[in-house]
């Protein structure tokens, strides 16, 4: 049961370095299953992990990721392997292909019905713009340069 205000963290590009698997999205046709399967070996982004650990002092941490639900176990194992809490983990439904900004806005509104949102950390500029315009306390993660390939996947393919 979550009792404190929430610090909401994205995973890809905030905690996990996805650059080694972007070639699967540049391929034609795009290899989505290989892209997600390779997430198991993502390097940890220390800046994001340090911010998460710092947030845990005063807040309950939750994850809000565009990864599909079918990757839940892989994601939980990855978090545990890096000594990060494994949940609560809010993921995209397997057949939800909306832009990340729409999916994340909906989940954040739902979370806010029961909890105060203290902070949101995301690497997607489109998500940042929408949530900032809504008045959420959001910060854009900039320690991993945002990829146009990943942005296309998040916004036009509704996949991550």
C-alpha positions as CSV (number, residue, x, y, z in Angstrom):
1,X,0.0,0.0,0.0
2,X,1.4,3.4,-1.0
3,X,1.0,6.0,1.7
4,X,3.3,8.8,0.7
5,X,3.3,11.2,-2.2
6,X,4.5,9.6,-5.5
7,X,7.8,10.0,-7.4
8,X,7.0,8.7,-10.9
9,X,9.8,7.3,-13.0
10,X,10.0,6.3,-16.6
11,X,12.4,3.4,-17.4
12,X,13.7,3.6,-20.9
13,X,16.1,6.5,-21.2
14,X,15.8,7.4,-17.5
15,X,17.0,4.3,-15.8
16,X,17.8,2.0,-18.7
17,X,20.2,2.8,-21.6
18,X,18.4,1.6,-24.7
19,X,20.9,2.7,-27.3
20,X,22.3,-0.8,-27.9
21,X,18.9,-2.0,-29.1
22,X,17.7,0.9,-31.3
23,X,19.1,-0.9,-34.4
24,X,16.0,-3.2,-34.2
25,X,13.8,-0.2,-34.7
26,X,15.9,1.2,-37.6
27,X,15.5,-2.2,-39.4
28,X,12.8,-2.6,-42.1
29,X,10.6,-4.2,-41.1
30,X,11.1,-3.1,-37.5
31,X,11.9,-6.0,-35.1
32,X,9.8,-5.1,-32.1
33,X,10.0,-8.4,-30.2
34,X,13.8,-8.4,-30.5
35,X,13.9,-4.7,-29.4
36,X,12.0,-5.6,-26.2
37,X,13.8,-8.9,-25.6
38,X,17.2,-7.1,-25.7
39,X,16.0,-4.9,-22.8
40,X,17.1,-7.6,-20.4
41,X,20.8,-6.5,-20.9
42,X,20.2,-2.7,-20.8
43,X,23.0,-0.9,-19.0
44,X,21.8,1.0,-15.9
45,X,21.9,4.8,-16.2
46,X,23.4,5.8,-12.9
47,X,22.0,9.4,-13.0
48,X,18.5,8.0,-13.1
49,X,19.2,5.3,-10.5
50,X,20.7,7.9,-8.1
51,X,17.7,10.1,-8.5
52,X,15.3,7.2,-7.8
53,X,17.2,6.3,-4.6
54,X,17.1,9.9,-3.5
55,X,13.4,10.1,-4.2
56,X,12.8,7.0,-2.0
57,X,13.7,8.9,1.1
58,X,10.6,11.1,1.0
59,X,8.3,9.5,-1.6
60,X,6.9,6.2,-2.8
61,X,8.4,5.4,-6.1
62,X,6.3,4.0,-9.0
63,X,7.2,3.3,-12.6
64,X,5.2,4.6,-15.6
65,X,6.6,3.0,-18.7
66,X,5.5,2.6,-22.3
67,X,6.9,-0.9,-22.4
68,X,4.1,-3.5,-23.2
69,X,2.7,-5.6,-20.4
70,X,4.1,-8.8,-21.9
71,X,7.5,-7.5,-20.8
72,X,6.6,-7.2,-17.1
73,X,8.7,-10.2,-15.9
74,X,11.7,-9.1,-17.9
75,X,11.4,-5.6,-16.6
76,X,11.0,-6.7,-13.0
77,X,14.1,-8.9,-13.3
78,X,16.1,-6.1,-14.7
79,X,15.1,-3.7,-11.9
80,X,15.9,-6.3,-9.3
81,X,19.3,-7.1,-10.9
82,X,20.1,-3.4,-10.5
83,X,18.9,-3.2,-6.9
84,X,15.9,-1.0,-7.7
85,X,12.4,-1.6,-6.4
86,X,10.4,-3.8,-8.7
87,X,7.1,-2.0,-8.5
88,X,4.5,-0.7,-8.6
89,X,5.1,-0.9,-12.3
90,X,2.5,0.6,-14.6
91,X,2.9,-0.6,-18.2
92,X,1.2,-0.2,-21.5
93,X,-1.5,-2.7,-22.4
94,X,-0.1,-5.1,-25.1
95,X,-2.6,-3.7,-27.7
96,X,-2.5,0.0,-26.8
97,X,-0.7,1.8,-29.6
98,X,-1.5,5.4,-28.5
99,X,1.3,7.9,-28.3
100,X,3.2,7.6,-25.1
101,X,2.1,11.1,-24.1
102,X,-1.6,10.0,-24.2
103,X,-1.1,6.7,-22.4
104,X,1.1,8.3,-19.7
105,X,-1.2,11.2,-19.2
106,X,-4.1,8.8,-18.6
107,X,-2.2,6.7,-16.1
108,X,-0.9,9.7,-14.2
109,X,-4.4,11.1,-13.9
110,X,-5.6,7.8,-12.5
111,X,-2.7,7.7,-10.0
112,X,-3.5,11.2,-8.9
113,X,-7.0,10.2,-7.9
114,X,-5.6,8.4,-4.9
115,X,-2.1,10.0,-4.4
116,X,-0.3,13.3,-4.5
117,X,2.2,13.3,-7.4
118,X,5.4,14.8,-6.1
119,X,7.5,14.4,-9.3
120,X,7.6,12.8,-12.7
121,X,10.8,12.0,-14.5
122,X,10.6,11.1,-18.2
123,X,13.0,11.4,-21.2
124,X,10.4,11.9,-23.9
125,X,10.1,15.6,-24.9
126,X,6.5,15.0,-26.1
127,X,5.5,13.5,-22.8
128,X,7.3,16.3,-21.0
129,X,5.4,19.0,-22.9
130,X,2.0,17.5,-22.4
131,X,2.4,16.8,-18.7
132,X,4.0,20.1,-18.1
133,X,1.1,21.9,-19.8
134,X,-1.2,19.9,-17.5
135,X,0.6,21.3,-14.5
136,X,2.3,18.1,-13.3
137,X,5.7,18.5,-11.6
138,X,7.8,17.0,-14.4
139,X,11.5,17.0,-15.2
140,X,13.0,16.0,-18.5
141,X,15.7,13.5,-18.2
142,X,18.6,14.6,-20.4
143,X,21.5,12.3,-19.4
144,X,20.9,10.0,-22.4
145,X,20.5,12.0,-25.6
146,X,16.9,11.4,-26.9
147,X,16.9,9.4,-30.1
148,X,14.6,10.3,-33.0
149,X,14.2,6.5,-33.5
150,X,12.9,6.1,-30.0
151,X,10.8,9.2,-30.3
152,X,9.1,7.8,-33.4
153,X,8.4,4.5,-31.6
154,X,6.9,6.4,-28.6
155,X,4.8,8.9,-30.5
156,X,4.0,7.4,-33.9
157,X,4.0,3.7,-33.2
158,X,2.7,3.7,-29.7
159,X,5.1,1.0,-28.7
160,X,7.4,2.2,-25.9
